[in-house]
Amino acid sequence: MRILISNDDGILAPGLAALHSAVADMGDVSVVAPHGPQSASAHAITLQTAMAVGHVELAEFAGISVDGRPADCVRLAIRELLDERPDLVVTGINDNSNVGVNLFYSGTVAAAAEAAMMGIPAVAFSAVGKDRPPDFVRAAVLCRKVLDHLLDAGMSPGDLTNVNIPDLHTPGRPCGLSVVHQSDGEIHDTYIRQVGPDGRETWRLSDDYSYGPDHHEDSDVGCLHEGNITVTPLRIDMTRDDRLAELAELDWSDVS
């Protein structure tokens, strides 16, 4: 099996090394990841700037760094950098969770989604650490177990799965595994206002945020909070089929 690994925390991130260690025995493994951290880069791609590419030799693996976004890394790797198209793409292990509406901002999920858009099955992995870095070594073992189950069940071209590991520093975790939907509940966050010496007003998003009380029961947000590993199948097609049918029934004759 040919496997491509990427992430959004950068090629030097410990979560990337841990994930590589977890899948290294599965076949021909390649690493193509951003040169530096690209958290919350979502599904942005680089259009106007040439991306520098470098070869990186680390104790854990040899890989390729790309001065671009996570989605850039996966797309460039598949289109140009790899000798053969991968059979599977795995991303992470992200430093902190990617659940709920945060999936729209996540570079880790975007990198996996880029592969899915190209017809390659992909899995995004994230781990919670709360006030300290996640236990990436233990998390990687759990990620591999989840991946083995997904592969045994069969992954079709373009399959996309999001996996989150709870805080393993808390005794007794993980409590179990939940296959659940993505929460659509609101995130509560704040911005920090500052005024410079020149009177210029600036705003910076605070590092602290929380999920509201609604729409989280039996979801990735709620089950991860309870200490479970969460597995959520995603799709690239964002179409609401129910709304599609409703809109199709409207009289649009005066528009054309």
N, C-alpha and C positions, 0 to 999 in steps of 0.2 A: 504494500500500500504506500502511495506517495502522499505525504502530509505536509501542509504548509502551516506554519505558526506565525501569528502576528499579534499585536496588542496596541494599546494607546498610551501606555506608561513609558515607552521607549525601550530600546534594545538592551539597555543595561538593567532593566527592572528585574528584581528578584522573582516576581511572579512569572515572568517569561521563562526564566531559567528553570523554575520548578515545573512548569507545564512541559517544557522540553524533556526534562528528566522523566516525567510521567509517561510520555508517548514514544520515547526514543527507541524502544524495542519493537515498535509496531510496523516499521518499514523504513523507507527513505524519507527522512525528516528534513525540511528546509525551514530556515528562519529568515523572514524579511519583515523588519519592524521600523518604526520611526526612529530617527536619530536621537530625539529627545522626547520628553513628555508631551502628549497631545490630548490630555483629558478634556472631556466635554467638547471635543471637536466635531461631534456628531458625524454626519455623512458628507462633510465637506471634501471637495477634491481640489487639487491645485491646477489652475488653468493658465495663468499669465506668467508664472515663474518656472524656470527649469529646476528640476529636482536633482540635487547631488546624491550620488550613490557611493557607498563605501563598504569595504569588506572588513568585518570585525571578527577578531579571534579572541574568544573568551575561554576561561577554564572549562565551562560547561558545554559550549558549542561554538561553532563558527557560523556566522550569519551575515546578512546584508542589511545595512542601515540606509534608510531613505530620508532625505530632508523634505518630508511631506507629511500628509495626513494618514491616519490608519487605512482609510479606504484607498488612498493612493498606493500604499504599500501592497495591498492585496491585488489590486488591479494591475499594477506595474509588474509585480512578480509573475502573475499568470500570463500576462500578455508578452512580456519581454525577458524577464530575468531567469526564469526557470527553464530547464531543458525540456521538461515534460509537464503537462497539466496535472495538478494535484487531484487525488481522489477525494480528499477531505481537507477542510480548513478548520483549524481551532484557534481561538483567540483568547488572550488573557495571560495568566490569571490576573484580572484587574484588581487593583488595590482599592477595595470598597465595593459595595453592592451596585448592581444595575437592575433595578426593579421599578415597577410602576411607570409613570410618564418619563422617568429619567432615561428610559430606553431611547427616547428621541434625541437625547443629548450625548449618549455614550459613543465614544470612538471604538470601544471594544466590540459593542454590538454592531456598529456600522461596518467594521472590518469583516465580521462574519457575514453580515447582510450583503456586502459587496460580492463575496464569493457565491452566496445563494442567488444573487441576480445573474451570475454567470453560469448558473446551472450546476454548482458544486455544493454538496451538503456541507453544512458548517455549524459549529457549536461555539458559543461565546461563554466563557467562564469568568466568574467574579467571586471575590471572597471578602467577608466583613472582618475588620479588625478593631473597630470602635476607636478606643483611645491609643491604640498601638498598631503596628503593622500586622496584617493577617499572618496566621501560621501557615505559610505557603507550602511547607513540606507536607503537613497533614492534609491541607486542602488539595494538593496535587494528587495525592493518593485517592481521595474521594472523587475528584474530577475524572480520573482514569476509570474508576468503577462505574460512574455514570455513563461515560463514553462507551465503555464495553457493552453496557445494556442497550444503549441507543443503536450501536452497530449490530448487535445480535438481533434486535427487533427489525432492523433494516432501515436504512436512510436513503431516500430517493434523491435524484438530482434536484438541487435547489432547496432541500430541507434546511430549515433554520431553527435552532434551538438555543434558548437562553437558560443558563444554569447559574445559580447562586449558592455559595457555601456560607453558612452562618458563622458567627464569631466562635472560633474553636478554643479561644482562651477561656470561655465560660465552661465550667465543668458540666459534663453530661451531654455536651453537644457534639455532633448533631443529634437532635431528638428523633429524627426520622427523615423521610423524603416525601415531598408533596408535589404532585403534578397539577399545576394550577394555572389559571389565566393571569394575564397582566392586569394589574390594578389601573383604573383610569382616574383614581382619586387625585385631588389637587395637592401640589407641594406648597408648603408654607415657608417662604424665605423672606429675607430682608436685604436691603441695600444700605451701605454705610456712606453717609454724606460727609464730604470734606470740602473745606474752602481753603485754597492756597493763599500765599502771601500777596499774590496779584489779584485776589478776589475771585478767581476762577473756581466755579463750583464743579465738583466731580462726584461720581457715585461708583461704588464698588460692591459687587455682590458678596454678601457675607458667606463664610464657610459653613455656617450653621443653617440647617433647614430641617423641616419635619414634614411628615405626611399627615394630612387631615384625617379626621375620624371616619370619613365616608368612603365606601366602595373598596375597603381593604380586606374584609372578611373573606376567607377562602381564596385569597389572591396571593401573588408573589410577595407583596409587601407584608401582609399579615402573617403568612406562614414562615417567611424568613425571620420576622421579628420573634416568632415563637420558638425559633431555634431549629427549624427544618431546612434541609436542602430543598431548593425549589427548582423545578424543571418546567419550562414554559415553551411550548412550540409556537413559533411566530410565522408570519408570512409577509412576503414582499408586497403582494396585492393588498392595498389598503381600502379597496372598494367596499362600501356598505351595500350589500346586495338588497337589503330591505328598502333602503332609501332610493336605490337605483330604480326599483320597480315603481315606487311612488312618483318619482320625478318623471319617469317615462310616460306616466298617465296624464301629465299636464298638457294643456294645449299650448304648444310652442310656435304655432303658425305665424304669429305676428313678429317673431324674432327673425325669421329667415327672410 
